[in-house]
């Protein structure tokens, strides 16, 4: 596998590691807000806390993919 293909795969993996947990976090926050608005006790937000490190690692991987791709391009 060459550098450009590896960088592309790093970016793709990082993007999914950011987007999927972020969408789940937003969904859980909306559920918590609706439960709060209806005066119900539902702590859905605590399920979103473990997703934050996955999102951070995904952002780092996504950024690293962009950097590796920049170094891998030919300079002619």
C-alpha positions as CSV (number, residue, x, y, z in Angstrom):
1,X,0.0,0.0,0.0
2,X,1.4,3.4,-0.9
3,X,1.4,6.5,1.2
4,X,-1.6,8.1,-0.5
5,X,-3.8,5.1,0.0
6,X,-2.8,4.8,3.6
7,X,-3.5,8.5,4.2
8,X,-6.9,8.1,2.5
9,X,-7.8,5.2,4.8
10,X,-6.6,7.1,7.8
11,X,-8.9,10.0,6.9
12,X,-11.8,7.7,6.3
13,X,-11.4,5.9,9.6
14,X,-11.0,9.1,11.5
15,X,-14.0,10.6,9.9
16,X,-16.2,7.7,10.9
17,X,-14.7,7.7,14.4
18,X,-15.8,11.3,14.7
19,X,-19.2,11.4,12.9
20,X,-20.9,8.3,14.3
21,X,-20.2,9.0,18.0
22,X,-21.0,12.7,17.4
23,X,-24.4,11.8,16.0
24,X,-25.1,9.5,18.9
25,X,-24.0,12.2,21.4
26,X,-26.3,14.7,19.8
27,X,-29.2,12.2,19.8
28,X,-28.6,11.4,23.5
29,X,-28.5,15.1,24.3
30,X,-31.8,15.7,22.5
31,X,-33.3,12.8,24.5
32,X,-32.1,14.3,27.7
33,X,-33.4,17.7,26.8
34,X,-36.8,16.3,25.9
35,X,-36.9,14.3,29.2
36,X,-36.0,17.4,31.1
37,X,-38.7,19.4,29.3
38,X,-41.3,16.8,30.2
39,X,-40.1,16.8,33.9
40,X,-38.9,13.2,33.7
41,X,-35.8,11.9,35.2
42,X,-33.7,10.4,32.5
43,X,-30.0,10.7,32.5
44,X,-29.2,9.8,28.9
45,X,-26.3,12.3,28.8
46,X,-24.2,9.9,30.9
47,X,-24.1,7.5,28.0
48,X,-22.5,10.1,25.8
49,X,-19.5,10.7,28.1
50,X,-17.6,7.5,27.0
51,X,-18.0,8.6,23.4
52,X,-15.9,11.7,23.8
53,X,-12.5,10.0,23.8
54,X,-13.4,8.1,20.7
55,X,-14.3,11.4,19.0
56,X,-11.0,13.0,20.1
57,X,-9.0,10.0,18.8
58,X,-10.9,10.1,15.5
59,X,-10.1,13.8,15.1
60,X,-6.4,13.1,15.7
61,X,-6.5,10.3,13.1
62,X,-8.4,12.4,10.6
63,X,-5.8,15.2,11.0
64,X,-2.9,12.8,10.8
65,X,-4.3,11.5,7.5
66,X,-4.4,15.0,6.1
67,X,-0.8,15.6,7.2
68,X,0.5,12.3,5.8
69,X,-1.2,13.0,2.5
70,X,0.4,16.4,2.4
71,X,3.9,14.9,2.9
72,X,3.1,12.1,0.4
73,X,2.3,14.4,-2.6
74,X,5.0,14.8,-5.3
75,X,6.5,18.2,-5.4
76,X,7.4,18.8,-9.1
